[in-house]
């Protein structure tokens, strides 16, 4: 059985490395014949920092499904086409927006050194902050700030882009190419419907939980509840809840 974990706040908190207890659980799953798949809204270069080296060759889905990594090889599944990218650029100019645009590995960041996101863009300096001309095809865009960010979100939505608003006090916009999600990426990795276990916690996990044999939701998100066979309390013992559930499911789906 394949076990799919969302690294963002579900397994790794505040961009910290995965704990030793969870790493031992991953080892247990692998020793019992299961496969691991990690997902994130962030780039692969930052996913690597959260995982011990022994897990770096596991399958990964980054940037909400736009890029996958299998046995260390990157593949961009979806990028903004020229027309869509020009539309976004026009809106960036219109709303005087700052942004983070992610390519396959490198990126273009205009938020400055003092933006809250700056320390997390590329903390290990594995990639390069390059110009838009050099970054290559773009798979994910984060609008960090804009003059009228809600109006910008509405315009992007009307154009048919996948747009999510993140944060309350200083909201950001997460934009992905049309017709892309983590379930599409799982299929590209050879995962079939009802043939995997999923542990998720936010709306980016919706399609993943929907097609899982067993979906486990951390905390409570209304949109995910319909697809979740089990719910893990997001309390001070959340890590233990995750480990116990994975041990239980490992036995249930013995390879």
N, C-alpha and C positions, 0 to 999 in steps of 0.2 A: 504494500500500500504506500502511496505517496502522501506525505504530510506537508501541507502548505502553511507557512507561518508569515504573518505580516510583522516585519521588524519595527514598524513605526508605532511606538507606544504600546504595542501588544507584547512584544518580546524584548525590545530594547527601549529603555526609558531615557528621555532627555539626551538622546544621541550618545549614550554611554554603551560600552561594549556589553555584549550578552553575558549574563552572570555565569559563574562556574557551574552552579546547579543546573541551569538550562543547558549548558554545554554537555554536561554528563547525560542529560536526558536525550540530547541529539545523538550522542554516542550509543546510548541504549537502543534507540530506534534503528540506527544503522546496523548495529550488531545483530538485530533481530530481522534484518532483511528489508527494512523500509527505506524509502528514499526521501530526501529532504529538498524542499523548494522554499526559497525565501523571497518575499516581495517587499517593495518599498515605493514610496512616491519620490524618493531621492535617487541619486545617481549610483551606479554600481561602485564607483570609486569610494563612496562614503559607506555603502553597505559593507564593503570589505573591512572597514575599520571597526565595525560592530561585531565581527565574527573572528574567532580564532583561525589561524592559518589552515588548520586541518579541515575547515569547512569552506575554504575559498574556491574549491572546484565543484561545490554543489550548485545546482541550477538556481539562477536568480532572475527575478523580474523587477525591473526598475522603471522609474518615471511613469508609474501607473499603467505599465504594460507596453510602453513604447519601445523599450530596449530589453533584450534578454541576454543572459550570459550562461553558457553551458560549457563546463570543463575549461573555463578560462577564456572562451572565445565570445566576443561581443557581436550582437546583431541588432541593428535598428529595424524594428518591425514597421514603424510608422513615423513619418516626418511631415511637416507642413509643406504642402506644395507651394509653388511660387505665388500663385494668386492669393491663397490664404495668408501666406507670410506677408505679402505686401499690404493686405487689408489690416493685419495686426500692426504692422509698422506705422501705417497711417493713423491708427487709433493711439498708438504710443506717442506720436508727435502731437496729436490733437489734445491729449490729456496730460502731456508733459510727464510721462511715466518713467520710472526707473524699473529695471527688470533684471532677471536672471534667465538666460536662455541656455538650454542644455543640448549639446550635440551628443555624439556617441560616447565621447570621453571628456573632451574639453568643453569649455563654456564661455559665455560672454556675460559679465556681471557689471552693472552700472550703479549699484547701491551705495558704494563708498565703504570706507573702513569702519565707520561707526554705526552702520545699520545693524539692527539686532540679528539679522540673518548672516552677516559677514563671517563670523567665526565658524559657521557650519557649512559654508559653501564648498570649501575644499580644505579642511583642517590639516590634512597631511601633505598638502601640495602635490597630490598625485597627478592632477591635471594642470591645465594652463588656462588663465583668463586671457582670451584672445579677442580680436575684433570679430564682428559678425561675418566679415568676408572670409575669415580663416577658420571659424568654428565648424563649418560644414553644415550638412542638413540638420535642422532643429527638430528635436523630438518632444520638448517640453518647455513651457514658458511660465515663469512666475512674475506677475506684476507686483512689485514691492510697494509702490506708492504712486499715486496719481492725483491730479487735480479733478476730483469728481470720480472716484473709483467705482461707485455704484452705477453711475451713468455709463461708465466704460463697460462694466459687467453686462449691463442690459444690451448695449450695442453688440458686444461679442456674442451674447446668447441669440440675439436676433439673426446674426450671421451664421448660426448653426454650430458654433464651436462648443466643445466640452469645457465648461467653465465652472469651477468651484470656488467659493469664497471661504477663506481660512482666517480665523481670528476675529475678535470683536472690536477691540480698542483700535488696533491698526491693521485693518483687514488687508489681505493679499488675495490676488486672483491666480488660480492654478489653471493653466490652459493646456489642453492636449489636442493632438490632431483628431479629426473626426473619425468615428468608427474604430475606436481603440479602447480596450480595457484589459484588465488582468486575465479574464477568462480566455480572451483571444490569445493572449501570450502563453497561457498554460497549454492551449491546444498546439501552439507552435513548438512547445517543448515535448510534445507527444503524450500529453495527459488527456485522458478521455473522461467523459461525463460519468459521474457516480463511481469514480475509481480513485478517489483521494479524500483525505481528511483536511479540513480547513479550520484554522484558528484565526479569527479576525476581530476587528474592533471598530472600524469606521466605514463610511460610505464607499470608500475605494474598494472595499472587500465585497460589495454587494454581489457582483457577478460571480465571484469566486465561491462564496457561500451558496449561492443559488444552485450551482451545478455539482456540489460536493455530495459524496455518499454520507458523510457526517460533517455538519457545520457547527462549530462552537463559537459563540459570541462572548467576548469579554465586555463586561459592563452591560449597558442596555442602549441600543440604538433602534428606534422604532422601525426604520426601514429594513433593518437586518433581522428583526425578530421573527418574521414570517418564515425565514429560511433556516433558522438556527434550531438544531435538535437539542442543543444544550447551551446553558448560559453560565459563565464563570463570573462570580462577583469580582468587581474591580476594587478590591480593598487591600489592606496591608498584607494579605496572604495570597494575592493574585498569582504570584509565581508558583506557589505550592498548588494552587488550583489548576494551573496550566500543566504542571508536571504530572499530577495525579490523573488528570483527564487523558493525557497522552499515554501514560502507562496503561490505563484502562482500554483505550482504543487500540493500542498495540496488541494487546492480548485478544481483543475482539476480532481484529483483522490480521490474524497470524498469517505470515507469508509462508 
